[in-house]
Amino acid sequence: TRTLLASTTSSSLFKMTFTRFVEVGRVVLINYGENKGKICTIIDVVDAKRVLVDGPQSVTGIHRHVITLKRLSLTDVLVAKLPRGATQKNLTKAWTEQNTLATWKASAWSKKIDSKVKRAAMSDFDRFKLMIAKKQKSIIVAAKVVELSK
């Protein structure tokens, strides 16, 4: 029975539901404070509530500092094989080799943030032009649906 139990509890049968862990190399989004909206990397875990993060500063503008986990949002992006307490040089090298910034920019989360920023920067006239464009698109789509349903 032990072999049967061992074979049925293999990792292929179970899929972990939670995959974003607080770990060295995890790319995080700062959600509060002066650096709100910027991304950085966890370099070391200080305790259960605080981590040491670093940008790298040359790429993201975040310097190395300790921050509480309440002010961070964990992303799916992970800088692989980053040693604990990595130097600025090693971190920058890992970011460029693994193309971490491009991975973040390609994520739906980043695109949603960018669209919110663009929408917030729109003027009243820009919103009006957008409304007209949406109406015109709706008219074209409705006409095409009628044409295809005949």
N, C-alpha and C positions, 0 to 999 in steps of 0.2 A: 504493500500500500504506500510505502514511502516513495517509491519510484513513480508511482502514478500521481501522487500528490505533487511531487517535484516537477513532473512534466506539465501538469495542468496549471501550475502557478508561474510558468516561465514569463519572461518579460514580453513575449510576443502576444500574449493574451490580454495583458493589461496596458492601457495607455494612460499616462499621467495626465490629469486634467489641468494642473497648474504647471506652467513652464517658465514663468518669469521669476527667477530667484534672485535674491540679493547676493551677488557673487562678484569676485574680482573679474573685471573685464566687461561687466554689464553696462551698456550705454543707457543713461537715464536722462529724463527731461526734467528740468527744474521748473516747478509749478508755483513758486512763491518767492517773493523777494526781488532784489534789484536785477537778478539774472533770469527772471521768469521768461520761459520760452526758449532758453538755450539748452543745448545738450552737452553732456560730459560723460566721463567714464569712472566707474568705481575702481579705485586703486587698492583700497584696503578697508576692511570692516573693523571699525573701532570697538563698538559694542552693539547691543541689540537695537539701539535707536539711532546710531550715528555711523556715517561712513566717510572715508577720505576720498574726495573726487578730484579729478583733474581733467581739463578740457580735451585735448591739449590746447594750451593757450594760443598757439600760433594758428590753430584751425578754428576753434570755437570761441575763443576769447575768455574762457573760464580758467582762472588760476587754481592752483592746488589749495584746497581748504577742506575742513571738516564741516559736514552739513547733516542735519537731521533727516531721517527717512520720510518724515511727514511732508517735507518740502520737495520730494522727488517722486517722479512717476517712472516705473520700470518699463523699458521698451523691450521688444523682441530681439533687438540687435545686440550681438555679443562680440567683443574683441577676443578672438580665440588665443589661447596659450599666452596670455599676458601674466607675467609673474607678479606676485604680491608686492606692492610698494614699488612698482615700475618707475623708472626715471622718465623725465619729460622726453628725452631722446628716444627711449624704447617705445614709449606710448605713441609718439608722432610717427615713428617707423611702422609700428603695427597698424595704425590708422591708414597710412598710405598704402601699405602692402595689401591690406584686406579691403580697401576701398569702403571704409565704414561710413563716411559722410554720404557717398552716393547711395549706399544701402538705405540709410535713414531717409534721404530725399525721395527715394523711390517708394517708401512705405505710404500706406493710405493715411496714417496718422499725421505725417508731415505734410502731405498734400492738403488735408483738411485744415490744418493750422494756417498754411499759406493762403488758402481760399478765404478763411475768416479774416486774415489781415488785409487782403485785397478788398473784400467787401466792406470792411470798416473804413478803408481809405477812399471809398467812392463818394463822389459828390452827389447832390440831388439830381443834377442833370444826367450823370452817369447811371443812376438808378432808373431814371425815366427812360433812357435809351435801352437799358436792359429789359425793362418791362415791354417796350415796343417790340424788341427783337424776339422775346418769348412769345408774344401774341402772334407775330408773323410766322414763327416756327410752328405754332399750334395750328394755324390755318393751313399751312402746307401739309402737315401730318394728317390732319382731318380729311383734306382733299384726297390724299393718297390712299387713305383707308377706304374712303367711299369708292374710289376708282378700282381698288383691288377686290372689293366685296361684290362688284357687279359681275 
